[in-house]
Amino acid sequence: MAVDSSGTGPDGQRPELPRPTGLLDVLSVAAVALDTRGRVVFWTPQAEELFGYSAEEALGKHAARLLIHPEHLQAVMSLFSDVLQSGRGWAGAFPVRHKDGSSRLTEFRTMRLLDDLGDVYALGIAADHNLLQRVETDLALCEQLINQSPIGLALLDPDLRYLLANPALERIDGIPAEDHVGRHLRETLPFPDVDSVESALRQVLTTGTPLLDQFHVGRPQADPDHEHAWSLSFYRLEDPGGRVLGAAASVVDVTERHRAAGEADRARRRLALVAEASTRVGTTLDVHETAHELAEIAAPALADVVAVDVLDAALSCRRMRKPDNGPEIFRALALKATHPTDAVRAADPPGDLAAYDGDRLVTLCVHTGRPVLIPHVEARDLPRIARDAQAGALLAKAGVHSYLAVPLIAHGEVIGALDLKRTLNPAPFDEDDVVLASELAGRAAVAIDNARWFQSVRNTALTLQRSLLPDHSPHHTGLEVASRYQPAQATSEVGGDWYDVISLADDKTALVVGDVMGNGIDAAATMGRLRTATCAYAELDLAPGEVLQHLDKVTCDLEHYIVTCLYAVYDPRTRRCTIANAGHMPPALARPGGAATLLDLPTGAPLGVGGVPFESATVELRPSDLLVLYTDGLVETRQHAIDDRLNALLGFLDEPHRPLEETCDLLLYGLRNLDDHDDVALLIARAL
């Protein structure tokens, strides 16, 4: 039918167009374009719906700072730079910060665009990740389940007449698939209670609530001499606009496999739980987080109420005494319930210490190193489960009917117990549960043991390192100062990075950042000696180059150590800062209204080389100028070029008026990774 420009046909009537499905509206695909500086130049209404920001709020803004959390800035900037430079598109999911402050996983397709003027842009196509997954799942189901599923599937119209039947349904009821179409449901069901099935299905069409796993017995046309057991499920079908299209039915013949399948399913779920525990428990070297992961796995798969308690002596890495019949002191690490229950009030809150007498079941569990199982809890059992009479009353009120405690054993040492209770789950704990709980507890115990020793060593190392760093006064004439020390994230060893702020005569201030190459106690001790020597030479009011010469001699007397150091003296009367560099990373200078730069200083040799003079350079610090001193752990990585990292550092200094503490956090979050193997000293000074 021909249609003219007005949209009508030859007879003057508008042609009937297909009804819109609304699928694109459901997906709500957003488009965002960025220029080479990462600023938003194009923002669709769908982007406002997805991210919460209107076009007026988004256009011209830096997209990364608008939408990305600080800890993800580095990764996003790297991806953005790669797309623009290489022209390769990027696809994947990334957490985005919504206007309301929440974090939402968003699916992206990014590509480089080139307009007729040769200008380069980055185009991002985005949609809600969960929504896309749901749509993809629905499409997969339509393709696979209908044609290949071993389960009988049928589509019914609102009058309960067949629209479609798959081959599996033909095999189940013995009626050819094409013979189903047009027939009423009751014509094919061999059940004596077909009226109740129809009534239930009409209720599904009315309410939209699915009817699942309804078991019925009948004699199918293909085998009229034998009864078959079927499991039926019904679901209402709607289009995106909410119009009811009919219903879907699934049919499973469970005659011979019902009992065996139930047992097999239980075994599969237990194996899956063990496999899940191997990936979810012990993901961090944090004792409390590991205990929480164990509790999350065990509830509700094993119990309705789960508690993880560790012996306080084990948690403190103290020598464990030989088990006896006496009391034990536990520290509660995790508590998880599948539903609101008084049993939670009866348990020890996480973080609390509790002493349990020798007759308590949890104490018996850690003393013997064996599980304690009470399949059917009676009133006389509650005093041995609860910490006191009041807690016992709460457990009785909560309906605790089965109890299991299994020891947490790591490297042959009992370090605590996994405490399990059932209230809503009517099944009592059995020997299979004991085996499964012991498997989970064993895996978690090793992770908890590793975490407790790691935390003990790391806390000791960090305490030593921080004790060697200065506790300087925050007030210095003409300067505002902020500093940070961050230990290596992926190691427990201390490093040799340090910073110092030293008040000198005539209101001058010395700013120092240094790095003893290597790590360990020796490196930290060397750092402490050099910091002490630096303070002593600074008091002599020597020029920065002379101070470094003296430090070079001190370092030469130390064994096999090379040290980089940056020493600067700021005079507020002249607003001049004199700097000498001994092989250290160049400081950054950020001025209001201009781009941040790296100071071009005579580099000099590292301390400890010996006999090399150190030159000084002078730079003027105007009011609000920012001077940033740092160690190489802030910018050096194993995956990126140092020039790229230094440019990234300068990019974070685009707002010199930002509060110094916030700038410190921004640099650490934006440039550091969780697997960094070097510590960082950071010192920022602003001229007042």
Secondary structure, DSSP 4 states (H G I P E B T S, - for coil): ----TTS--TTSPPP-PPPP--HHHHHT-EEEEE-TTSBEEEE-HHHHHHHS--HHHHTTSBHHHHHS-GGGHHHHHHHHHHHHHH---EEEEEEEE-TTS-EEEEEEEEEEEE-TT--EEEEEEEEEHHHHHHHHHHHHHHHHHHHH-SSEEEEE-TTSBEEEE-HHHHHHHSS-HHHHTT-BGGGT---TTHHHHHHHHHHHHHH---EEEEEEEE--TT-TTS-EEEEEEEEEEE-TT--EEEEEEEEEE-TTTHHHHHHHHHHHHHHHHHHHHHHHTTSSS-HHHHHHHHHHHHHHHT-SEEEEEEEHHHHTTPPPPPP-SS-EEEEEEEEEESS--HHHHHSPPTT-EEEE-TTSHHHHHHHHTS-EEESS--GGGHHHHSSSHHHHHHHHHHT--EEEEEEEEETTEEEEEEEEEESS--SPP-HHHHHHHHHHHHHHHHHHHHHHHHHHHHHHHHHHHHHHS----SEETTEEEEEEEE--TT--S-EEEEEEEEE-GGG-EEEEEEEEEEESHHHHHHHHHHHHHHHHHHTTT--HHHHHHHHHHHHHTSSS--EEEEEEEEETTTTEEEEEEESPPPPEEE-TTS--EE------PPBTS-S----EEEEE--TT-EEEEE-GGGT--SSS-HHHHHHHHHHTTS-TTS-HHHHHHHHHHHH--TT--S-EEEEEEEE-
